[in-house]
Amino acid sequence: MSFYTSLTGLNSATAQLAVTSNNIANVGTSGFKRSRADFGDIFSTSPLQKSSSNIGQGVSLKQVSQEFSQGNISTSGNSLDLAITGDGFFPLKSPDGLQEVYTRNGSFTLNDQNNVVNSTGQRLMAASVDSSGKADLTNLSALTIPPKTSGEAVETTRIQLGLNLPADSSVITTDFDRTNASTYNKSTALTVYDSGGNGYLATVYYVKTQNASQDSPFSKWQTYFFVGDTQVKPALQQATDNLNSPQYVNKYGDVLPKSDPRVVPSSGTTEMYTLDQLTDIRSSAPAEVTGNTLLAANYANNQLIGATGSLQFNLNVDGAAADQVINYTLQTGDSDPDVLASRLEVLINNQLGVLPTDPRYGISVQFDPDTASFAFASGTTGDSSSIAINSANVKAQALMGLADLTTPASASEALRGKQSLPATMRGEGMTINTTKSILVTSANKDFFVSVDGIAAKIELPYPTTYSTIDTFKDALAAKINSMVDTETGRKVAGVSVSFDQKTKQLSFSTGTAGDNSSIQVTGAADWGLSNSEMKFGTTTDWKQLTHYTENGALQYVKNGSQTEDATGISTKTEWWPVYLDRGELSFDLTGKPVSPLTGMPFETAFLQGGKGALTMSIDFTKSTQYSSAFAVLSQSQDGAPEGELMGLNIGVDGLVNATYSNGSQNSLGKIVLANFSSPSGLRQVGDASYLASATSGVAKIGEAGSAGFGSIRAGATERANVDLTQELVDLITAQRNFQANAKAIETSSTMTSAIINIRA
């Protein structure tokens, strides 16, 4: 029996040697856990045997168990190498998806399906995550690292180009040909993308078409846009102001933004006007009527014949409620038509300028020797200006050609322009206290006044006390309006005087308007008038509208599109949208952009091969025109292709973030860990992998770093937890055990031989 007992000892020593050898052999295996041989003695008795006198029958190998202590962490250059620091296992699925496997070996790579797998093709499982990185532990799937994004391509709709176009570039007048570099000044190129992320080369060519001049102080460049070999035409673009408010134009050529309350945008079909064509500047003119050409019997040798007696005619200016009857007795010298015209002008202005209601000023009378006719002008400009003369007086009809004369009716365009402005003079701040009574003394009573060429010195009575500043200014206005030209007898009328309570300044304004109006009032420093200067009125300018044409055909705009169809044209509008020339860039004398001030839209570009279409705009608002060389200051576009994988980051909590070349960063999932109630009960299947068993219990899934689970370290692997020193000692122990059991067999054999010899 001792032979068999020693034999079990030999077997156990061999088993221990095998376990130790296996540990030593796997000292370089990532995630390997040291095995330990557990032995038990054999003791067998029958129910009737006395156990205290029974001898054991040897030893047996009970089990080989793993020690799941932490192994050392070794860094690597592979971002898919993963190590667990703490408890837990990586959950894997077999290639066929039927078997769940667990391991501490974190050496992973990508397979041909972009799944994260180990060396045997088992796929690493991960949980899906929401936008905040929260994992759904009930939904595990194989972790996939896409090499490029899917569905993230962005179609190009807006291009931004900030350029400096050289101010000294020469103007090119020849037709543009992209194959001939002499037909354009500069060009730029960039890549644009369709909705599928396919890239196309886009090229923009720049042709200088105009240098700044006195007539047009703007430099102009024409752009030509190509996608591949296809030219894309600029779309119709309404002009905008600096605040991107669309601009409209009225019949006077005034351009105002839609945000201005005076602008009432038009509707329906409208005439097309462009900003570049608003260059026909005209001066506003008063309404005018011209008498009939004088007959030879009444006019010869620049002299009026029969200039005696009296003239009478009715005059209506600016649609006054009642006609004014003008009576004039002819005097010596009136045979000269210029003298007669001058005297009539004084008479008319003196009579109409002092009307108690609705007075009129600045009416002029001229004689044209070339046409032998008298002309009467209203003195006011704008569409409300009018003048009409009718006379039954035979002398007036014969001597001046006056019959029923009316201003020609205003058409849709501005015939007489806008209202001109009077001359306005503003004094300095008054030095006296204006909140109390105003005292006029000998020191401040004198005023030197010039109104429309009539000059005089006036004085207020002194000493005089005016109760308020208003009564003072009214008295001063009355004095000014009592002035008379001693040579012609023309009276001053219509001058108004106002006072600004905040600035303590007097203001003077003429009743007449236009370039011929003037005023200057000089007085004592008490009134703030010691340093006054002559001020002049303004004859306003307006711009003649020119209906835009192409190929000789008038152009209209219907629903935002250019057309030659005038159907449904609006007849009531007073404001029309004003457009930019298609594809044109304009710069002022300082090199700053004038137009467009928003992105330049282009018509839809249809891609070659039926690959789709692109609708884009180009923003040139950051461009300049300086004397420096051509330069691309900034360039961008809002399209993007599908992104190529540029980097991978795995956090300590297992969150997998991928970075792609298109700038997107995607959370691909979260690597989770599995743990067991009894890890030592796991079943080994090789490759440092395990299967769950009844002993180990069911796998519990959790996030790395949470309670009961270790953390994940990317770019590292866990080394085997084998201690070589311990294993070498175990080898010696196994060797000694084997030798001792062999000696026991030898001793038993010797004793058996002795017994056999005794019998012999």
Secondary structure, 3 states (H helix, E strand, C coil): CHHHHHHHHHHHHHHHHHHHHHHHHCCCCCCCCCEEEEEEEECCCCCCCCHHHCCCCEEEEEEEEECCCCCCEEECCCCCEEEEECCCEEEEECCCCCCEEEECCCECEECCCCEEECCCCCEEEEEEECCCCCEEEEEEEECECCCECCCCCECCCEEEEEEECCCCCCCCCCCCCCCCHHHCCEEEEEEEECCCCCEEEEEEEEEEEECCCCCCCCEEEEEEEEECCEEECECCCECECCCCCEEEECCCCCEEECCCCCCCCCCCEEECEEHHHCCCEEECCEEEEECCCCCCCCEECCEECCCCCEEEEEEEECCCCCCEEEEEECCCCCCCHHHHHHHHHHHHHHHHHCCCCCCCCCCEEEEECCCCEEEEEEEEECCCCCEEEECCCHHHHHHHCCCCEECCCCCCCCCCCCCCEEEEEEEEECCCCCCCCEEECCCCCEEEEEECCEEEEEECCCCEEECCHHHHHHHHHHHHCCCECCCCCCECCCCEEEEECCCCEEEEEEEEECCCCEEEEECCHHHCCCCCCCEECECCEEECCCCCEECCEECEEECCEEECCCCCECCCCCCEEEECCCCEEEECCCCCEEECCCCEEECCEECHHHCCEECCEEECCCCECCCCCCEEEEEEECCECCCEEEEEEECCCCEEEEEECCCCEEEEEEEEEEECCCHHHCEEEECCEEECCCCCCCCEEEECCCCCCCEEEECEEECCCCCHHHHHHHHHHHHHHHHHHHHHHHHHHHHHHHHHHHHC
